[in-house]
Each structure stands twice: as structure tokens, then as C-alpha cells.
Amino acid sequence: MAETASDRLPLRERKKQRTRQALIDTALDLFLERGVDRTTLDELCDAVEVSKRTFFRTFTSKEDVAMAPLQDLWIAFLAELTDRPLRPVPLLETLQDTLLATLDRMPADDWADRAQRSHRLVATTPAMAAHNLQFCDRTIGAALTILAQRFDLDPITDHRPRLALDILVAAFHRALDTWTTPDTATLAATLRTTFAAVPAALTLTPTPT
């Protein structure tokens, strides 16, 4: 079996990663079965056999642990946006390519299934939806800072970078809503289809009935 990046981490870090993943998997199972509000933090920690202190070393709340798969993608997106070689293409195309490249690098060990279940919780739980909106706002703010550093852009006076990011996030959410088979290849294909629909959406002129 080929060695993965996690296999090369020190033993302590590998243990931390295994605990983090166990918390995510167990949280998703319990929250989808019982509901986020009806599952206590004590029940989650007991199921994984960790203390609440251990939990709070990794996550800030029940919503945070349930959102982790999707948050991991966007945290990786910010890193990719920081380091990705730049091309003279429209900004929205750069953002789309960056997100697709990030998605291609997500771990193959059931990340897609976790992400799909996490999205299901966001769609059905008001507290999760509110947490997701806050995370999206922070992520867009961080992305704007990166764009200001790497491009000749002023996100304060120029509305276009923020609008481009809003379009990217909206397209991603639409792709999640129509994503069927839980694997990254299917999500990437769905995302490309959604991206392709953006130009026509901006010029859509419905005929009044």
C-alpha cells in the first residue's frame, strides 16, 4: 500500500488526526440519527471515549465538528489560493479552477461521504445553517485579503472581487444541492456543470407570463 501524507506524520499527530476523524464520523452518525439539538456533547464524547477537554482542543462546538468536512475543503481552498500560480484570466475563472484543484486534493478516505452528510445537516438544521453562514463570511473575508495581496485589487472600493467570490460560493452550494453519488469525481463534475451555467444565469431574461 502506498504511503500517504498522514503516514509520514509523527505518532502524536497521527493519534490526534484519528481522534479528530472519530469525532467527526460519530457526530455525523449521531446528529443525522437523533438531531443536533437532541444529542449532547457528553453523549458524543462518551461514544468516542474522549473527554470534553480533548473535544475542545479540536473543535469549538457541535456545529463545528459536524461542519468539519466542508470547512476542511474551504481552508484548503484558501491555502491553494495563496500559493497557486496566477494566469491572466478572469478572476472568477481563477477562483473556479482553484476550488476544483482543491477538491481534487481532498483525502480519498470517505471525505466525499462525510461532506455530503455534513451538507445534509446544514440543509435541515437551523443552527447548522447559521454556523455555515458565519463560516462562509469569514472565508470570503480571508479570500479577499489574499486577493488584495496577490492582485492589484482593492476589495474595499472595488465590488467585483466580493461579487466573484459570492458567485463561486453560490455555485458551490447549488452543486452540493444537486450532488448525488458521494465521491469527489461526481462532485467535481457537478461543480463544472454549475460553473458553466453562471454566464447564462447573469443574462437570463425570463418572458413574463
N, C-alpha and C positions, 0 to 999 in steps of 0.2 A: 504494500500500500504506500502511495506517495506521501511524503511528509508535508504537512500543512503548516501555515504560519503559526497557528496556535501550538503545534507540537514543539516549536522552537522556543517557546516562552519558558521562563523559569517555572519550577514546580509550583511555587506560591501563586503566581499569576494564573497558571492553568487551573488551580483549585478555585480561585476567585471567579474565573470565567465559567467553570462548571456550576458553581453555586448561583451565579447570575442567570445562567440559562435555565437551571432548575426552577428558580423563582418565576421566570417569565413563563415557562411551559405550564407550571402548576397554576399560576394566576390566570392564564388564559382558559385553562380547563375549568377551574372553579367559577370564574366570572361568567363564562358562557353557560354553565350549568345552573348556577344559582342567581347570578346577577352580581354586579359590582357592589351595590349597596347592601346586599344580604350576605356578603362574605366579609368577615372581619379580618383584620391584619393578623391577629393572633392565629386564626384558622389557617391562613396562608403560610405563616412561618412554621406552625406545627406540622403542616403537611410536608414541608421541605426539610424539617428538622434543623432549623436555624433560629437564632434569636432575633428579636426586633432590632437590636443594636446592629447585627450583621445586615439586616434588611436595609436599614437607613444609611449604611456605609455605601450602598449601591444605588438606591432609589429614594425619592423624596415622598412618594405616596403610592396608593394602589393604582391610581390613574397612570402614574409614571411607569410602573412596571408593565402594565398592560399595553402602553403605547410604545414600549421599547423597540420592537422590531421596526416600526415605521420611523421612529426617531433615529435609530441607528443609520437608516438609509440617508436621511437628510443631514446628519452630522458628517457622514462620509461625503455627501454632495458638497458641503462647504469646504472640506479638505481638497476635494478634486477641483473645485472652482479656484482655489488658491494656487494650486500647482500646475493646472492643465496648460499646455502650450496654447497660445492665443493665435487665432486666424482672423483675417479681415473679412468677417461675415457678420450678418445682422446679430445683434445681441441675443434675441430670442433663440436663434439657431444655436448659438454658443451654449445657452442655458439648457436647451433640449439635449444637445449632444453630451453635455456634462452629466445630466441626470441619467441618460441611457448608459453612459460609461460607468457611472457609479452603480447602477443596478446590475451591470454585468459583473461587478466585483463583489457583490454581496455573497456571503457564505452559502455554499450549496446544501448545508445540513439543515434542511427544513425551514430555512428563512422564509421562503415564499408562503408556506402554510401558516407560519406564525404571523406574518404580515397580513394575510387575508383574514385571519381570525381577529387580529387587532382592529382591522378596519370594520369588521362586523360589530365589534363592541362600540366603536365610535359612532356608528350609524344608529345604534339602538339605545345608547346610554347618554343622557344629557350631560352628566358630569364629565364623561369622557370627551364628548364633543367640545365642551368648554375648554378642557385641558388641551385638546388638539388645536383649537383656535389660538390659544396663548402661545403654544409651541410654534405654530406657523408664523405668528407675528414676530417672535424672537428670531426665527430662522431667516425670514425675509430681511430683518434689520441687519443681521450678521452678513448676509449675502450682499446687501447694499454697501456695507463697509468694504467688503472685498472688491466689489466692482469699482468703487471710488479709488481704491489703491492701485488697481491694475489697469484702469482705463482713464481717459481724460473725460470723466463724468462728475457731475455734481448732483447727487441724488436729492439734495435739498431744494434746488431751484429747477431741476430737470425732472419732470414727472415720468419720463419714458422708462428708466431702469425699474422703478417700482411697478409700473404697469406691466412690463415684460415679465417680472417675477410673479406678479399676480396671475397672469395668463398661464405661466408654467405650472403654478400650484393648482389652479383651477383645472387644467388639463389632466394633471396627475390624479386629482380627486375623481374626475369623471372616468378616467381609466380604471381606477380602483372599483368604482361602482359597476362597471361592465366586465370586470375581470372574472373569468370563470375557473379554469384549471389552475390550481395553486402551484405554479412553477414560474421562475423568473423569465423564462423564454416567452411564455404566454403573456405575462405582464408587459414585457418589452414590446411585443407585437401589438398589444392593445394600446400601449402608450404611443407608439408610432402612428397608429391609425388615428388616435385622438389629436396628436400634434398636426397631422395632415389636414384635419378638419378646421383648424384655427383660422387660416386666412379666409375661408368661405364664411365662417361664423362672423367675422368682423364686417363683412359686406352683405350679410343676409338682409334682404328687403322683402318681408312677407307681404303677400297680397291680402288686403283687408277682406273679410267675409261679409 
